[in-house]
Amino acid sequence: MNIIMLGPPGAGKGTQAKFISGKFSLPHISTGDMLRDEMERKTDLGKKVEEIINAGKLVKDDLMVAIIKKRLSQPDTKSGFILDGFPRTVSQARSLDEILKSMGKRIEFVLYVEVSEDVIVKRLSSRRICPKCGRVYNIISNPPHDDNLCDVCHASLIIRRDDKPETVRNRYRVYLDLTLPVIEYYRKRNVLFTIDGTLPVEKVKDMVLNILGGAK
Ligand code: AP5
């Protein structure tokens, strides 16, 4: 199964992508996680993208396409993958089509998680991340057992630098300008499935399973 998660920042794409990844044993390819890892390791790429990400802007299309092309050539994507955060522009979507065509593959499901701007700002200001294992929490809807410590590796949880309300609003504007047209791109290709992302996580998972046709 070749799947794309689409939706505004904080819609719950990563949360659902991790669930699908575990359920169907597919690699979860998050371009945001890949870029943050480069930033953490202070690589040339990480240094190049840091300012862009912290300002809530988009990294250049040609750079992102090169990253995804390399990642999709790895053997673990042979029986499918979940793309989370890519494509984010129509140009990236077209490039992805070309890459997949050259591999004899195509996108089968585009899961569009729909949530309003106000919900997003609220959710992202209460998101917390484990800097060690990447697990995502929410101090309102999905808090850790121990105050501010990861349930798995007990590291102190952090707030993502681009989760400040003013940066979230910027990210949302960028999303409206550049990513909404991607939704129309896939709607025309009859592979788009819209999910109400304001529902509780478990209900959203049920909707995802209904669409992908798996049993819970
Ligand atoms: P990226 O990391 O992809 O950020 P994003 O798309 O803005 O999405 P988020 O990770 O913020 O949110 P999410 O939808 O995954 O929500 P989550 O599940 O965590 O990209 C970051 C940056 O990298 C970009 O701004 C850009 O600069 C750059 N970049 C990346 N890809 C690029 C590309 N292709 N081209 C150019 N630049 C690129 O959930 C959010 C919170 O809500 C969590 O706390 C969670 O616990 C909670 N939650 C989840 N679901 C629910 C629910 N149903 N109810 C209540 N709470 C919920």
Residues whose N, C-alpha, C, O or C-beta is under 5 A from the ligand:
A	BS01	AP5	P8 P9 G10 A11 G12 K13 G14 T15 T31 G32 D33 I52 I53 G56 K57 L58 V59 M64 D84 G85 F86 P87 R88 R123 S126 R127 R128 V136 Y137 N138 S141 N142 G197 L199 P200 V201 V204
